[in-house]
Structures are given as structure tokens and as C-alpha cells.
């Protein structure tokens, strides 16, 4: 029996479960999607035959070309992970002083700035979309502000047009953290070519993964060239260092995983979409619990199943997480407690919460549930039944 398949007789009434856990094997959020296994192994064979393992090898170049084509953008610069990709993009864009970001994101968005001596300034979000609120961004602009990093959280496009207007009005650079947004669109156009550049994460836990990896996409030739130099110590050809740089290179093995997973991406999205609908149906009518909805007119990988627990729920978010964990459903409170309450930002901005009311409120209400190609529909119904049992005492 597949590890995540559950025995149906135990799944019927989770509230009455006494001995053992409903799911004998943990259900993780972020379980990697493994695409076309045979294709991956064939690519690995080629890598070994080529005796070319890293440093802008043929697999990386193929992956970059395919991604750029798929996203309709001029350049894709592959990197070793999304965080280094953010750091390199931030540096290549020349950001400095203060940069406005949401606090409601994975901490890498803020750390990529702070790590380079730039102050992340946190702006509040729109609670309906979980993305930056443009008016809140305006309020955080100071003479030291050099840029804005919008995050397409959960793969849902940030308010691209409004952020672009603010950036243009104030002479600021605009880039996007698109770590969650591979396969998403804004006004029908693939995420990847908005702002000065967009940064993807291809970490194992993402809808599209290269094990570890990331990329920056841009239509700006000069920016792309600068980032290519920066990811390889600033080398232009043998023995010729023309720029300060670091080691941000993607290795061939990761690119091979990417090529194999690209072949399977449509099937992965389809499976996610089905799971998302099954969650919707199974959770319907539970008082005080709702799923974050996505704009049906835009593309999304439906990778994140984001549950919101509101005041009308009989139990709090943490009680739901506890109950799920007891049954081996390892739900997460992403991105609790918000970057502004993590170090060093907590010490730097002890009163940031005063201007982040929606972030603070949402951080106490969100649960992210397991998804992915290995999740069975029966599991989704049982997860919903666990939630339902908590509020129907
Ligand atoms: N910007 C945003 C908005 C991001 O969300 C991220 C990363 C970044 C930037 C930076 O990109 P990268 O530098 O990471 O490429 C995980 C991921 O490590 C991280 O990539 C991701 N966001 C973040 C949202 O989630 P953790 O600390 O939650 O990881 P961890 O070890 O708890 O694993 C998550 C879950 O996945 C667990 O339930 C276990 C499961 N898992 C994980 C791996 C690696 C597996 O089942 N198999 C695996 O191989 O950060």
C-alpha cells in the first residue's frame, strides 16, 4: 500500500480514534513532486558521460532556455537556490538603504536584503489576497528607500500595476520574489517578466523543483549579463575577472531534475488543482474555516492549500494544528509569526506590529495543509473530517 494511503475503516470517524494515528506515515506540507523518473535518470547518465558537472554546463543552459521560452521572457539566469538568486538580483539592481517588503513572507525575502547591509522595511498586506497593500507601501517610503520587492505569495500575483506606478512615481526600483509563482500569471501573462526582474525558487518543496535551485528572469540584457557574471565570481572567460561576484551556480544534476520536472509540470498542476477542489468540497460548511481562494481567471500551480481560521470558529488555529499533528498531518503555520517578529528584525523594529495590523492578525489564523502528487483524495477527506470533528463537539 502506498505510504500515504490510509485504511478506510479508520478514516471514517477520526474523533473516535483511540489507539495509534489515523495516518501511520506523516503527511508533509512540501512533499517534493518527483516528475518523470526515467527522463531524470537518462539525464543523469548524460551528465556522467559528459563529465561536466557544474559551471554553466549544457543541462543548465537547456533548462534556462526552456524556462525563458515557457515564461515568455528574454533571460533566465539559473542559480543554486532562490535566496542567492534574490541576493544577486538585489545587488545587480543596485538596491541600497531601505527596501520595502512584506513581513508576510518567508524570511529569505528579508534576509537577502539584510545580509547585504540593506534594511528591509515591512509594509502591511491586503488580508483578502495576502499580498502587499499598495497604500501601505506608499506610507513606508522615506528618502532612504531605493526599491520595493513585491512577493507573489502562494503563487498569487502581487498588485503588479499599482506597485509599478508607485515605483515610477518615486524613482524606485521594483523587483518581485516569485519563489511561489512558477506557473502563475498576472493579467494572463506568465509571472517572470514583471518589474526589473523576478526571482524564482526551485527548492524541493516548490511546485516545480530542481532539488535546490532558483533563477532570476528579466527582459533587461545588461541586468542579465551582470547577474551571470556575479553568479560566477565575476569571471568573463578564463582568468578574466571583471566584476565582484560569488558562487551562485546551479549544478548539472539540479538542472537535470528541472528538465525532467518541466516535462511533468502540467500533470503536477492538474493534480494540485484536483486536490484543491477536493479540499474545497471537503471543508465546505465548517463554521469559521475557509480556504484562500484564487482568481479563477489567472493561472496558478495550486501548490499551496491555505486555510484561514476566523473568529467564528469554535477552536483556534493552534488547536487545529495540534489535532492534525496528533494524527500525523504535519500542517504548517507559514509564515507565522511574520518576519518583523523574527530576529534581527524584532530587535530592530520592536514596534513594527503597529503598522502591520493585517499581517499580525493573519499570522494567527493561517494553516497550510499538505498537497502534492502523492496525496490521495481519501486523505483530503480525512483531514477535513479531523477539522470538522473539532468544531462539532
Ligand atoms: N522567498 C520565498 C517567498 C520563499 O518561500 C522561499 C523559500 C525563498 C524566497 C527562498 O528560496 P530557497 O533559497 O529556499 O530556494 C521551506 C523551504 O526550504 C523553502 O525553500 C521555502 N521557501 C519555505 C516556504 O519552506 P522550511 O524551513 O519550512 O523547510 P522544512 O525543512 O521544514 O521542510 C518543509 C516541509 O517539506 C517539511 O514538512 C518536510 C518536507 N520535505 C522537505 C524536503 C526538503 C520533504 O518531504 N522532502 C524534502 O526533500 O522551508
Boltz pocket constraint, residues with backbone or C-beta under 6 A from the ligand:
constraints:
  - pocket:
      binder: B
      contacts: [[A, 28], [A, 29], [A, 30], [A, 31], [A, 32], [A, 81], [A, 82], [A, 83], [A, 84], [A, 105], [A, 106], [A, 108], [A, 109], [A, 151], [A, 177], [A, 179], [A, 180], [A, 200], [A, 201], [A, 202], [A, 203], [A, 204], [A, 205], [A, 213], [A, 214], [A, 330], [A, 334]]
      max_distance: 6.0
